[in-house]
Amino acid sequence: MNTPKFIICLLMLSFSVVLTAQKQVLKLLEYEKDSFTYRISETTDFIIKTTTGKEVSREEKVVDYGFKKLRTKNKQKADHASFQVKINDIYLEKNDLIDTFQYHHKGNLSTNHQLENGYEKLIDYQFDVLISPNGKITTAETFDAVYKKDFGTADIFDNTDLTIIKKQVKTKFSKKTVEQTMRFFQYLYPIDSIGLQDTWSVIDTLYPEFGVFSNMTFTLKEVKNNIAFIEIKSILFQGKNFKGLDMDMMHLKFDLKGQQEGLVLLDLKTGWIRKLTIYQNVNGRMTVFAVDPQGVNLKMQIKGTTEYDLINDY
């Protein structure tokens, strides 16, 4: 048996668990450690080009999620892996013409913004997740209960509007946003066994607020020291059924397209992602309908980066 075929056989065996996981918890989730931490970072630059220059809005979100394996299996979903997840740390930054905001819990970074007390309430918050045989993460339905329990009184916000604060914090942290943030766990496990240079594809919602989708192609490029190097290349496109966005007295329509590329280091011994980095670049046009019924066309660009780091397992 030559070396390339041997490597391919090992790799196919490593992924074949996906095909038999309906009757057992995935071997790729039978991790030797009971607890570990993922740092997930998302950075987005929104660039609008006008006749007088360009306006840049930056948003950055970095969260440390602590995973702890639950030994008691879910009776209804015995083939799923169960984890308790805790929010260990949060870093947030927003910078645009309307608002400037920075917050970092462990770094004691503060801009005395009214949202800080809201994000502090999420530190050490714990919730359960299930990981299905194909890697899909489902957050417990009770995740959003934090907004009823810990956000129950307005005095923590120094008489600011509690409803508005809760709404703004939930745009960053909710059952839906957490599942969206962790979606790449699912995408990295192909349905069928695969070998070197094989590919699989996924359609992903990249920027739902702008109706931008991603046709993602994953390619197993090589295997070194039980680490699979998976390349990501995507075509970004505008959803045909997206009607636009209403904002105050304006209606916005978009015509956007772009590319996405990245690299994943997947541990074949454990099945967990060691490192993931994805870059996306979207270009096109935004049409603003307000005073002028014909609309005003503006050039628009979105540049983003998503990273997963297994930060305490080396």
C-alpha positions in Angstrom: 0.0 0.0 0.0 1.5 3.3 -1.0 1.5 6.3 1.3 -1.2 8.4 -0.4 -3.7 5.5 -0.4 -2.9 4.8 3.2 -3.6 8.4 4.2 -6.8 8.4 2.3 -8.0 5.2 4.0 -7.3 6.7 7.4 -9.1 9.8 6.6 -12.2 8.0 5.2 -12.3 6.0 8.4 -12.1 9.1 10.5 -15.1 10.6 8.7 -17.1 7.4 8.3 -18.5 7.9 11.8 -20.8 10.5 10.3 -22.6 7.7 8.5 -23.1 5.6 11.6 -23.8 8.3 14.2 -27.5 7.8 14.3 -27.0 5.0 16.7 -24.2 6.5 18.8 -22.5 9.7 19.8 -19.9 10.7 17.3 -16.5 9.5 18.0 -15.2 12.9 16.9 -17.1 14.3 19.9 -15.6 11.7 22.4 -13.0 14.2 23.4 -10.4 13.1 26.0 -10.8 16.3 27.9 -14.0 17.2 29.8 -13.6 20.9 29.4 -12.0 23.4 26.9 -12.4 26.9 25.6 -13.1 28.2 22.1 -12.5 31.8 21.2 -14.7 32.9 18.3 -14.0 36.2 16.7 -16.1 38.1 14.1 -15.0 41.4 12.5 -17.0 43.3 9.9 -16.2 46.6 8.1 -19.1 48.3 6.3 -17.9 50.8 3.7 -20.3 53.2 1.9 -18.7 55.3 -0.9 -20.3 58.7 -1.5 -19.5 61.7 -3.8 -17.5 63.3 -0.9 -15.6 60.2 0.2 -16.4 57.1 2.1 -18.0 56.2 5.5 -16.6 53.2 7.4 -18.4 51.4 10.2 -16.6 48.7 12.1 -18.0 46.0 14.4 -15.9 43.4 16.2 -17.1 40.7 18.5 -14.8 38.2 20.4 -16.3 35.7 22.8 -14.6 33.0 24.9 -17.0 30.0 25.2 -16.1 27.4 27.8 -17.3 23.9 26.9 -17.9 21.2 29.6 -19.0 17.7 28.6 -22.2 16.5 30.2 -22.0 12.9 31.2 -25.8 12.4 31.3 -27.1 11.8 27.7 -30.2 13.4 26.4 -32.9 10.6 26.5 -34.7 11.9 23.5 -31.6 12.4 21.5 -29.2 9.7 22.6 -27.0 10.0 19.5 -26.2 13.7 20.3 -23.4 14.9 22.4 -24.4 17.2 25.3 -22.3 20.2 26.6 -22.7 22.9 29.1 -21.4 26.2 27.7 -20.3 29.2 29.7 -19.6 32.7 28.4 -16.1 33.3 30.0 -15.2 36.6 28.4 -16.6 39.2 25.9 -14.9 41.9 23.8 -17.0 44.2 21.7 -16.2 47.2 19.6 -18.4 49.4 17.4 -17.3 52.5 15.6 -19.4 54.5 13.2 -20.8 58.0 12.7 -23.6 57.4 15.2 -22.0 55.6 18.1 -18.5 54.6 19.4 -18.3 51.7 21.9 -15.7 49.4 23.4 -16.2 46.8 26.1 -13.9 44.1 27.4 -14.8 42.2 30.6 -11.3 40.7 31.5 -9.4 43.6 30.0 -11.3 46.1 32.2 -11.9 48.2 29.0 -14.8 50.6 29.3 -16.2 53.6 27.5 -18.9 54.1 30.1 -21.5 53.1 27.6 -25.0 52.2 28.8 -24.8 48.8 27.2 -21.9 47.7 29.4 -24.0 46.7 32.4 -26.1 44.6 30.0 -23.1 42.7 28.7 -21.8 42.2 32.2 -24.9 40.3 33.0 -23.9 37.7 30.4 -20.5 36.9 31.9 -20.5 33.4 33.4 -23.9 32.7 32.0 -24.4 29.0 31.3 -26.5 27.2 28.8 -26.7 23.7 27.4 -26.1 22.8 23.8 -26.6 19.6 21.8 -24.3 18.5 19.0 -26.0 16.3 16.4 -24.3 13.4 14.5 -23.6 15.8 11.6 -22.1 18.5 13.9 -25.1 20.9 14.1 -25.2 22.8 17.3 -28.6 23.4 18.9 -28.8 25.8 21.8 -31.3 25.0 24.6 -34.6 26.7 24.2 -34.1 28.3 27.6 -31.1 30.4 26.5 -33.1 33.7 26.2 -34.4 33.2 29.8 -31.4 35.3 30.9 -33.3 38.4 29.7 -36.2 37.7 32.0 -34.2 36.6 35.1 -31.0 38.8 35.1 -32.5 41.7 33.3 -35.6 41.9 35.4 -35.0 45.3 37.0 -34.2 48.6 35.4 -32.1 50.0 38.2 -28.9 48.2 36.9 -29.1 50.6 33.9 -29.2 53.8 35.8 -32.8 54.6 34.7 -32.1 54.0 31.0 -34.8 52.4 28.9 -34.6 48.7 29.9 -36.5 47.5 26.8 -34.1 49.2 24.4 -31.0 47.9 26.3 -32.4 44.3 26.2 -33.1 44.6 22.5 -29.6 45.8 21.6 -27.9 43.2 23.7 -30.0 40.4 22.2 -28.9 41.4 18.7 -25.4 40.1 19.8 -26.4 37.3 22.1 -29.5 35.1 21.7 -30.3 31.5 20.9 -30.3 32.3 17.2 -27.1 34.3 17.1 -25.2 31.8 19.1 -26.2 29.0 16.8 -25.3 31.1 13.8 -21.9 31.9 15.3 -21.1 28.2 15.8 -22.5 27.0 12.5 -19.1 26.1 11.0 -18.9 23.0 13.3 -21.6 21.5 11.2 -20.3 22.6 7.8 -16.9 20.9 8.3 -18.3 17.3 8.4 -19.2 16.0 5.0 -22.2 13.7 4.6 -20.2 11.0 2.9 -16.7 9.6 3.5 -14.1 11.7 1.7 -10.5 11.4 0.5 -7.7 13.9 -0.4 -8.8 16.6 -2.9 -12.5 15.6 -2.5 -15.0 18.4 -2.0 -18.4 19.1 -0.5 -20.7 22.1 -0.7 -23.0 24.1 1.6 -25.3 27.0 1.1 -25.0 29.5 4.0 -26.7 32.7 5.0 -23.8 35.1 5.4 -25.4 38.5 6.0 -29.1 38.0 6.5 -29.8 41.7 7.0 -28.5 42.3 3.4 -29.9 39.1 1.9 -26.3 37.8 1.1 -25.8 34.1 0.8 -22.6 32.0 0.4 -22.2 28.9 -1.8 -19.3 27.3 0.1 -17.0 24.6 -1.3 -14.8 22.7 1.1 -11.8 20.8 -0.2 -9.6 18.4 1.8 -6.1 19.6 0.7 -3.8 17.6 2.9 -3.3 15.7 6.2 -0.2 16.2 8.4 0.2 14.8 11.9 -3.5 13.9 12.2 -4.5 17.4 11.3 -6.7 17.8 8.2 -6.2 21.1 6.2 -9.5 22.0 4.7 -9.7 24.9 2.1 -12.8 27.0 1.8 -13.8 28.9 -1.3 -17.2 30.5 -1.8 -19.2 32.6 -4.2 -21.3 35.2 -2.5 -24.6 36.2 -4.1 -27.8 38.2 -3.5 -30.9 36.2 -2.6 -33.5 36.5 -5.3 -36.4 36.7 -2.7 -34.8 39.4 -0.6 -37.0 42.5 -0.7 -34.7 45.0 1.0 -34.5 46.7 4.3 -36.7 49.3 5.9 -34.9 51.8 8.1 -36.8 54.8 9.6 -38.4 56.6 6.7 -36.1 55.0 4.1 -36.3 51.7 2.1 -32.9 50.2 1.1 -32.3 47.8 -1.7 -29.1 45.9 -2.4 -27.2 44.4 -5.4 -24.3 42.6 -3.9 -21.8 39.8 -4.7 -18.4 38.7 -3.7 -16.0 36.0 -2.6 -15.0 34.1 0.5 -12.0 32.1 1.2 -10.5 30.4 4.3 -8.6 27.5 5.9 -9.5 25.1 8.6 -7.3 22.9 10.7 -9.4 19.9 11.9 -8.0 17.5 14.5 -8.7 13.9 13.2 -8.1 12.4 16.6 -10.9 14.4 18.3 -13.0 15.8 15.4 -12.7 19.3 16.9 -11.6 22.4 15.0 -8.1 23.5 16.0 -8.2 26.7 13.9 -10.5 28.3 11.4 -10.0 31.5 9.5 -12.4 32.8 6.8 -12.2 36.1 4.9 -15.1 37.6 3.0 -15.3 40.5 0.6 -18.7 41.8 -0.7 -19.0 44.6 -3.3 -22.0 46.2 -5.0 -24.6 48.8 -4.8 -27.1 50.1 -2.2 -30.1 52.1 -3.5 -31.7 54.4 -1.0 -35.4 55.3 -1.5 -36.5 58.3 0.5 -37.1 61.8 -0.9 -36.2 60.8 -4.5 -38.6 58.2 -5.8 -36.0 57.0 -8.3 -33.6 56.2 -5.4 -30.0 57.2 -4.8 -27.3 54.7 -5.7 -24.3 54.3 -3.4 -21.3 52.0 -3.8 -21.1 49.5 -0.9 -18.5 47.1 0.4 -18.5 44.6 3.3 -15.2 43.1 4.5 -15.3 40.5 7.2 -13.3 37.9 9.1 -14.4 34.9 11.2 -12.0 33.0 13.4 -12.3 29.9 15.7 -9.4 29.2 18.1 -9.2 26.3 20.5 -7.2 28.3 23.0 -6.5 26.1 26.0 -5.8 22.7 24.5 -2.1 22.7 23.4 
